Amino acid sequence: MLSFPVVRWVALFWGFATFFPIGLNYTAFVLLAVALLVQGGWRQRLARLRQSPNWWPAWFFLGWTALVLALGPHYPETASNAFHALRIVLTLALVLALSRDEALWAMRGFVMGLTASLVLIALHKTIGLPPSKLWESTVTYGGNKSLANALLMALAAVSGLLLMPVLSARQRGVMTLLTLGSVAALLWVLYSRTAWLIVLVCLVVGLAHQLRRRRQHQLLALVGAAALALAAGMFVPAVKDRLVLGAHEVVNAYEGQAVNMTSSWGIRFRMYSETLDMIGQRPLTGWGIGGWSTEWKRRVQGPLASVNMPHNDFLWMGAQTGVPGAIALFLMVAAGLPAAWRRHDKRGRMAVVALLAMLMAMATNSALRDAAIGLTLWFIVLVYQRLSTEAEPVWPDVLPDVRA
């Protein structure tokens, strides 16, 4: 067994890399697997995994996917889809096997990555940065990596607001800057509709979790005030214009008008409709692993045929592995929610909002199928869940508390 804490440092690196290009995240994924093998202690790690509520749902997901893969038809995208399904489960296993200290260092890396990203955005807005793949998805909005960064900042903003009461005065100062910076980035740079929806819904649910023991009228008043304050952000021009545009796109698609590649919500409406039809035709075992893309191309023509995923992970699994596959995916991701909700502390609250954010991202985007999100947001959400299982307080230890 290696005495040097290599897993801790790799976890720190992955937490930091979540805001940066997907190649760094794949590197961190491989390094963490190697580090865990080298570091040892697998008896304790395996015991930790077996005690996780995700253990049996993950086996159900893997087993059903393997059964469909073995018995169903194969397609050009079968290998890549099977790989992504395995990668999703391996990420879960790697993170939930971390010790308390290792998970804390992963979260510290995430805070460092968030800080670096906000500094990059500030520099780009004030003096301008030269083009670079390293920060392109952070300082401009476009593509799934930018969406992933927006979702990460949405989760960071909600977490910062909910964690304020347990932090020291100095830590609250740092957290206030990170929270305000994240909200500003969501409003003026990474103006994702999904990210803003996550901020709104997760903050309301987080407050409900915190205040559920109080009188009902107090709970409703505080939740309502938070919802109204955040809903006001939707009238910021960049966010409002995208919401109005999305509504028009859905109406046009519903009325049968042609959908083009710039119609984000219009494409989703068409994809969801066709994918639900696929599931209805083969509800038990689906069309086979990798079958969505082939079947989609058979149903559409023109530029729309280039789309390779339905932008909804549950529909993705439902179309390819049937309703049991979609249920298996949901159970695997949501398995930690009941235990987190039952906890009346910050650890449970953070896990609730993180898992809810993950489920919302999966319902509106390919948040697990696409590694740009599924190796970043999924990693951080699992770190939240891992820390929620600790008996002692952990969140005040994430930020430094330098004494005078």
C-alpha positions as CSV (number, residue, x, y, z in Angstrom):
1,M,0.0,0.0,0.0
2,L,1.4,3.4,-1.0
3,S,1.8,5.8,2.0
4,F,1.8,9.0,-0.2
5,P,-1.8,10.3,-0.4
6,V,-2.0,10.1,-4.2
7,V,-5.8,9.7,-4.3
8,R,-6.2,13.0,-2.5
9,W,-4.2,14.9,-5.0
10,V,-5.8,13.3,-8.0
11,A,-9.2,14.1,-6.5
12,L,-8.1,17.7,-6.0
13,F,-7.1,17.8,-9.7
14,W,-10.4,16.4,-10.9
15,G,-12.4,18.9,-8.8
16,F,-10.3,21.7,-10.3
17,A,-10.6,20.3,-13.9
18,T,-14.4,20.2,-13.9
19,F,-14.5,23.7,-15.4
20,F,-11.9,23.0,-18.0
21,P,-11.7,20.9,-21.3
22,I,-13.1,17.4,-21.3
23,G,-9.6,16.0,-22.0
24,L,-8.5,17.0,-18.6
25,N,-11.5,15.3,-17.0
26,Y,-10.9,12.1,-18.9
27,T,-7.3,12.3,-17.7
28,A,-8.5,12.8,-14.1
29,F,-10.9,9.9,-14.5
30,V,-8.1,7.5,-15.5
31,L,-5.7,8.8,-13.0
32,L,-8.2,8.4,-10.1
33,A,-8.8,4.8,-11.1
34,V,-5.1,4.1,-11.2
35,A,-4.5,6.0,-7.9
36,L,-7.2,4.0,-6.1
37,L,-5.5,0.8,-7.3
38,V,-2.1,2.0,-6.2
39,Q,-3.2,3.5,-2.9
40,G,-4.9,0.3,-1.7
41,G,-7.4,0.1,1.2
42,W,-9.9,-1.6,-1.1
43,R,-11.5,-3.6,1.7
44,Q,-12.7,-0.4,3.3
45,R,-13.6,1.1,-0.1
46,L,-15.6,-1.9,-1.2
47,A,-17.4,-1.9,2.1
48,R,-18.2,1.8,1.6
49,L,-19.6,1.0,-1.8
50,R,-21.7,-1.9,-0.6
51,Q,-23.3,0.3,2.1
52,S,-24.2,2.9,-0.5
53,P,-27.9,3.0,-1.6
54,N,-26.6,3.1,-5.2
55,W,-25.0,-0.4,-5.0
56,W,-28.0,-2.5,-6.2
57,P,-29.5,0.1,-8.5
58,A,-26.1,0.3,-10.2
59,W,-25.9,-3.5,-10.7
60,F,-29.5,-3.4,-12.0
61,F,-28.5,-0.7,-14.5
62,L,-25.4,-2.6,-15.6
63,G,-27.1,-6.0,-15.7
64,W,-30.1,-4.8,-17.8
65,T,-27.7,-2.9,-20.2
66,A,-25.5,-6.0,-20.6
67,L,-28.6,-8.2,-21.2
68,V,-29.9,-5.8,-24.0
69,L,-26.4,-5.6,-25.4
70,A,-26.0,-9.4,-25.6
71,L,-29.5,-10.1,-27.0
72,G,-30.3,-7.0,-28.9
73,P,-29.2,-5.7,-32.3
74,H,-25.9,-3.9,-32.8
75,Y,-25.4,-0.5,-34.5
76,P,-22.4,1.7,-35.5
77,E,-22.8,3.6,-32.2
78,T,-23.2,0.5,-30.0
79,A,-19.6,0.4,-28.8
80,S,-19.6,4.2,-27.8
81,N,-23.0,4.0,-26.1
82,A,-21.9,0.9,-24.1
83,F,-18.7,2.7,-23.1
84,H,-20.6,5.7,-21.8
85,A,-23.0,3.5,-19.8
86,L,-20.0,1.8,-18.2
87,R,-18.2,5.1,-17.7
88,I,-21.3,6.5,-15.8
89,V,-21.2,3.5,-13.4
90,L,-17.4,3.6,-13.0
91,T,-17.5,7.3,-12.1
92,L,-20.1,6.5,-9.4
93,A,-17.9,3.7,-8.0
94,L,-14.7,5.8,-8.0
95,V,-16.2,8.7,-6.2
96,L,-18.3,6.8,-3.6
97,A,-15.2,4.8,-2.8
98,L,-13.3,7.9,-1.7
99,S,-12.6,8.5,2.0
100,R,-13.8,11.6,3.8
101,D,-10.5,13.4,3.4
102,E,-10.2,12.5,-0.3
103,A,-13.8,13.7,-1.0
104,L,-13.0,17.0,0.9
105,W,-10.0,17.6,-1.3
106,A,-12.1,17.0,-4.4
107,M,-14.5,19.7,-3.2
108,R,-11.6,22.0,-2.5
109,G,-10.4,21.5,-6.0
110,F,-13.9,22.4,-7.2
111,V,-13.8,25.6,-5.3
112,M,-10.3,26.4,-6.8
113,G,-11.7,25.7,-10.3
114,L,-14.7,27.9,-9.6
115,T,-12.4,30.7,-8.4
116,A,-10.1,30.4,-11.4
117,S,-13.1,30.4,-13.8
118,L,-14.6,33.5,-12.3
119,V,-11.2,35.3,-12.5
120,L,-11.0,34.3,-16.2
121,I,-14.5,35.6,-16.9
122,A,-13.6,38.9,-15.1
123,L,-10.4,39.3,-17.1
124,H,-12.1,38.5,-20.4
125,K,-14.9,41.1,-19.7
126,T,-12.4,43.8,-18.6
127,I,-9.2,43.4,-20.7
128,G,-10.1,40.5,-23.1
129,L,-8.3,37.2,-23.3
130,P,-6.7,35.7,-26.3
131,P,-8.5,32.7,-27.8
132,S,-7.7,29.4,-26.1
133,K,-9.4,26.0,-25.8
134,L,-8.5,26.1,-22.1
135,W,-10.9,28.8,-21.2
136,E,-13.1,29.2,-24.3
137,S,-16.1,27.3,-22.7
138,T,-15.8,29.4,-19.6
139,V,-15.7,32.9,-21.0
140,T,-18.2,32.4,-23.8
141,Y,-21.4,30.4,-24.0
142,G,-21.7,27.7,-26.7
143,G,-21.7,23.9,-26.6
144,N,-22.2,21.3,-23.9
145,K,-19.0,22.2,-22.0
146,S,-20.2,25.7,-21.5
147,L,-23.5,24.3,-20.4
148,A,-21.7,22.1,-18.0
149,N,-19.8,25.1,-16.5
150,A,-23.1,26.9,-16.2
151,L,-24.7,24.0,-14.3
152,L,-21.7,23.8,-12.0
153,M,-22.0,27.5,-11.2
154,A,-25.7,27.1,-10.6
155,L,-25.0,24.4,-8.1
156,A,-22.2,26.5,-6.5
157,A,-24.5,29.5,-6.2
158,V,-27.2,27.5,-4.4
159,S,-24.7,25.8,-2.2
160,G,-23.1,29.1,-1.2
161,L,-26.5,30.6,-0.2
162,L,-27.5,27.5,1.8
163,L,-24.1,27.1,3.6
164,M,-23.8,30.6,4.9
165,P,-25.1,29.8,8.4
166,V,-22.5,27.1,9.2
167,L,-19.5,29.1,8.0
168,S,-17.2,31.5,10.0
169,A,-17.2,35.2,9.3
170,R,-14.1,35.0,7.1
171,Q,-15.5,32.0,5.2
172,R,-18.8,33.8,4.6
173,G,-16.9,36.6,3.0
174,V,-15.2,34.2,0.6
175,M,-18.4,32.3,-0.1
176,T,-20.3,35.6,-0.7
177,L,-17.8,36.6,-3.4
178,L,-18.0,33.1,-5.0
179,T,-21.8,33.1,-4.9
180,L,-22.2,36.6,-6.4
181,G,-19.6,35.8,-9.0
182,S,-21.4,32.6,-10.0
183,V,-24.8,34.4,-10.3
184,A,-23.2,37.2,-12.3
185,A,-21.6,34.7,-14.7
186,L,-25.0,33.0,-15.1
187,L,-26.7,36.3,-15.9
188,W,-24.2,37.8,-18.3
189,V,-21.9,35.1,-19.7
190,L,-23.2,31.5,-19.2
191,Y,-26.9,32.4,-19.5
192,S,-28.2,28.8,-19.6
193,R,-32.0,28.4,-19.1
194,T,-31.4,25.0,-17.5
195,A,-28.9,26.5,-15.1
196,W,-31.2,29.3,-14.0
197,L,-34.0,26.8,-13.5
198,I,-31.7,24.7,-11.3
199,V,-30.9,27.8,-9.2
200,L,-34.6,28.6,-8.7
201,V,-35.8,25.1,-8.0
202,C,-32.9,23.8,-5.9
203,L,-32.8,26.9,-3.7
204,V,-36.5,26.5,-3.0
205,V,-36.1,22.8,-2.2
206,G,-33.0,23.5,-0.1
207,L,-34.9,26.1,1.9
208,A,-37.9,23.7,2.3
209,H,-35.4,21.0,3.6
210,Q,-34.0,23.5,6.1
211,L,-37.3,24.9,7.3
212,R,-39.6,21.9,7.2
213,R,-39.8,21.8,11.0
214,R,-41.0,25.3,11.3
215,R,-44.5,26.5,11.0
216,Q,-46.0,26.2,7.6
217,H,-46.7,29.9,7.0
218,Q,-43.0,30.7,7.8
219,L,-41.8,28.1,5.4
220,L,-44.1,29.3,2.6
221,A,-43.2,32.9,3.1
222,L,-39.4,32.3,3.0
223,V,-39.6,29.9,0.1
224,G,-41.9,32.3,-1.8
225,A,-39.5,35.2,-1.2
226,A,-36.6,33.2,-2.5
227,A,-38.5,32.1,-5.5
228,L,-39.6,35.7,-6.4
229,A,-36.1,37.0,-5.9
230,L,-34.6,34.5,-8.3
231,A,-37.5,34.7,-10.8
232,A,-36.7,38.4,-11.1
233,G,-33.4,37.3,-12.7
234,M,-35.4,35.8,-15.6
235,F,-36.1,39.4,-16.7
236,V,-32.4,40.1,-17.3
237,P,-32.4,40.6,-21.1
238,A,-30.0,37.7,-21.9
239,V,-32.1,35.2,-19.9
240,K,-35.5,36.6,-20.8
241,D,-34.8,36.6,-24.6
242,R,-33.7,33.0,-24.5
243,L,-36.9,32.0,-22.6
244,V,-39.1,33.8,-25.0
245,L,-37.3,32.3,-28.0
246,G,-37.6,28.8,-26.5
247,A,-41.3,29.2,-26.0
248,H,-41.8,30.3,-29.6
249,E,-39.7,27.4,-30.8
250,V,-41.9,24.9,-28.9
251,V,-45.1,26.4,-30.3
252,N,-43.7,26.4,-33.8
253,A,-42.6,22.7,-33.5
254,Y,-46.0,21.7,-32.0
255,E,-47.8,23.4,-34.9
256,G,-45.8,21.3,-37.4
257,Q,-43.5,24.0,-38.7
258,A,-40.0,22.9,-39.9
259,V,-37.4,22.8,-37.2
260,N,-33.9,24.1,-37.9
261,M,-30.6,23.4,-36.2
262,T,-30.7,26.8,-34.3
263,S,-34.0,26.0,-32.7
264,S,-32.9,24.5,-29.4
265,W,-36.3,23.9,-27.8
266,G,-37.9,23.1,-31.1
267,I,-35.3,20.3,-31.7
268,R,-36.0,19.0,-28.2
269,F,-39.7,18.9,-28.9
270,R,-39.1,16.9,-32.0
271,M,-36.6,14.6,-30.4
272,Y,-38.8,14.0,-27.3
273,S,-41.8,13.2,-29.5
274,E,-39.9,10.8,-31.8
275,T,-38.1,9.1,-28.8
276,L,-41.4,8.6,-26.9
277,D,-42.7,7.0,-30.0
278,M,-39.7,4.7,-30.1
279,I,-40.3,3.7,-26.5
280,G,-43.9,3.1,-27.2
281,Q,-43.1,0.7,-30.1
282,R,-40.5,-1.3,-28.1
283,P,-41.2,-0.7,-24.4
284,L,-39.5,-3.8,-22.9
285,T,-36.0,-4.0,-24.4
286,G,-35.9,-1.0,-26.7
287,W,-34.1,-0.8,-30.0
288,G,-30.8,-1.9,-28.6
289,I,-27.7,-0.2,-27.3
290,G,-26.7,2.5,-29.8
291,G,-30.0,2.2,-31.6
292,W,-31.3,5.7,-31.0
293,S,-29.2,7.4,-33.5
294,T,-29.9,4.9,-36.3
295,E,-33.7,5.0,-35.6
296,W,-33.6,8.8,-35.4
297,K,-32.0,9.1,-38.8
298,R,-34.6,6.9,-40.2
299,R,-37.3,9.2,-39.0
300,V,-35.9,12.6,-39.9
301,Q,-34.2,14.2,-42.9
302,G,-31.8,17.0,-43.5
303,P,-29.5,18.6,-40.8
304,L,-31.6,17.2,-38.0
305,A,-30.2,13.7,-38.8
306,S,-26.8,14.8,-37.5
307,V,-28.1,14.8,-33.9
308,N,-26.7,11.8,-32.0
309,M,-28.5,12.0,-28.7
310,P,-32.1,12.9,-27.6
311,H,-31.0,15.5,-24.9
312,N,-32.8,13.5,-22.2
313,D,-30.9,10.7,-20.5
314,F,-34.1,8.9,-19.4
315,L,-35.4,8.9,-23.0
316,W,-32.0,7.8,-24.3
317,M,-32.0,4.7,-22.1
318,G,-35.7,4.1,-22.6
319,A,-35.3,4.1,-26.4
320,Q,-32.3,1.8,-26.3
321,T,-33.1,-0.5,-23.4
322,G,-36.8,-0.1,-22.8
323,V,-38.7,1.2,-19.8
324,P,-36.7,-1.0,-17.4
325,G,-33.5,0.6,-18.6
326,A,-34.9,4.1,-18.0
327,I,-36.1,3.1,-14.5
328,A,-32.7,1.6,-13.7
329,L,-31.0,4.8,-14.7
330,F,-33.3,6.9,-12.5
331,L,-33.0,4.6,-9.5
332,M,-29.2,4.6,-9.8
333,V,-28.9,8.4,-9.8
334,A,-31.7,9.1,-7.3
335,A,-30.8,6.3,-4.9
336,G,-29.2,8.7,-2.4
337,L,-32.1,11.2,-2.3
338,P,-34.3,9.5,0.4
339,A,-31.4,9.2,2.9
340,A,-30.3,12.7,2.2
341,W,-33.8,14.1,2.6
342,R,-34.2,12.4,6.0
343,R,-31.0,14.1,7.3
344,H,-31.8,17.3,9.1
345,D,-28.4,18.9,8.5
346,K,-26.3,20.6,5.9
347,R,-24.8,17.4,4.7
348,G,-28.2,16.0,3.7
349,R,-29.3,19.4,2.3
350,M,-26.3,19.7,0.0
351,A,-26.9,16.2,-1.3
352,V,-30.6,16.8,-1.9
353,V,-29.9,20.0,-4.0
354,A,-27.0,18.3,-5.9
355,L,-28.9,15.2,-6.8
356,L,-32.0,17.3,-7.8
357,A,-29.8,19.4,-10.0
358,M,-28.4,16.2,-11.6
359,L,-31.9,14.9,-12.3
360,M,-33.0,18.2,-13.8
361,A,-30.0,18.3,-16.0
362,M,-30.6,14.7,-17.2
363,A,-34.2,15.6,-18.0
364,T,-33.3,18.5,-20.2
365,N,-29.9,17.5,-21.6
366,S,-27.8,14.5,-22.2
367,A,-26.1,15.2,-18.8
368,L,-24.8,11.7,-18.3
369,R,-24.5,10.4,-21.9
370,D,-22.4,13.4,-23.0
371,A,-19.1,13.3,-21.1
372,A,-18.7,17.1,-21.3
373,I,-21.4,17.1,-18.5
374,G,-21.2,13.5,-17.4
375,L,-17.6,13.7,-16.3
376,T,-17.9,17.1,-14.6
377,L,-21.3,17.7,-13.0
378,W,-21.8,14.0,-12.3
379,F,-18.4,13.9,-10.5
380,I,-19.2,16.9,-8.3
381,V,-22.7,15.7,-7.5
382,L,-21.3,12.4,-6.4
383,V,-18.8,14.2,-4.2
384,Y,-21.7,16.0,-2.6
385,Q,-23.4,12.7,-1.9
386,R,-20.3,11.1,-0.6
387,L,-19.8,13.9,1.9
388,S,-23.4,13.7,3.0
389,T,-22.8,10.2,4.5
390,E,-20.3,11.5,7.0
391,A,-21.3,11.6,10.7
392,E,-19.2,14.7,11.5
393,P,-19.6,18.2,9.9
394,V,-17.6,18.5,6.7
395,W,-18.6,21.7,4.8
396,P,-16.8,24.2,7.1
397,D,-13.6,22.3,6.3
398,V,-13.9,22.9,2.5
399,L,-13.0,26.6,2.7
400,P,-9.9,27.8,4.6
401,D,-10.4,29.8,7.8
402,V,-7.3,31.8,8.3
403,R,-7.0,33.3,11.8
404,A,-5.6,36.7,12.4
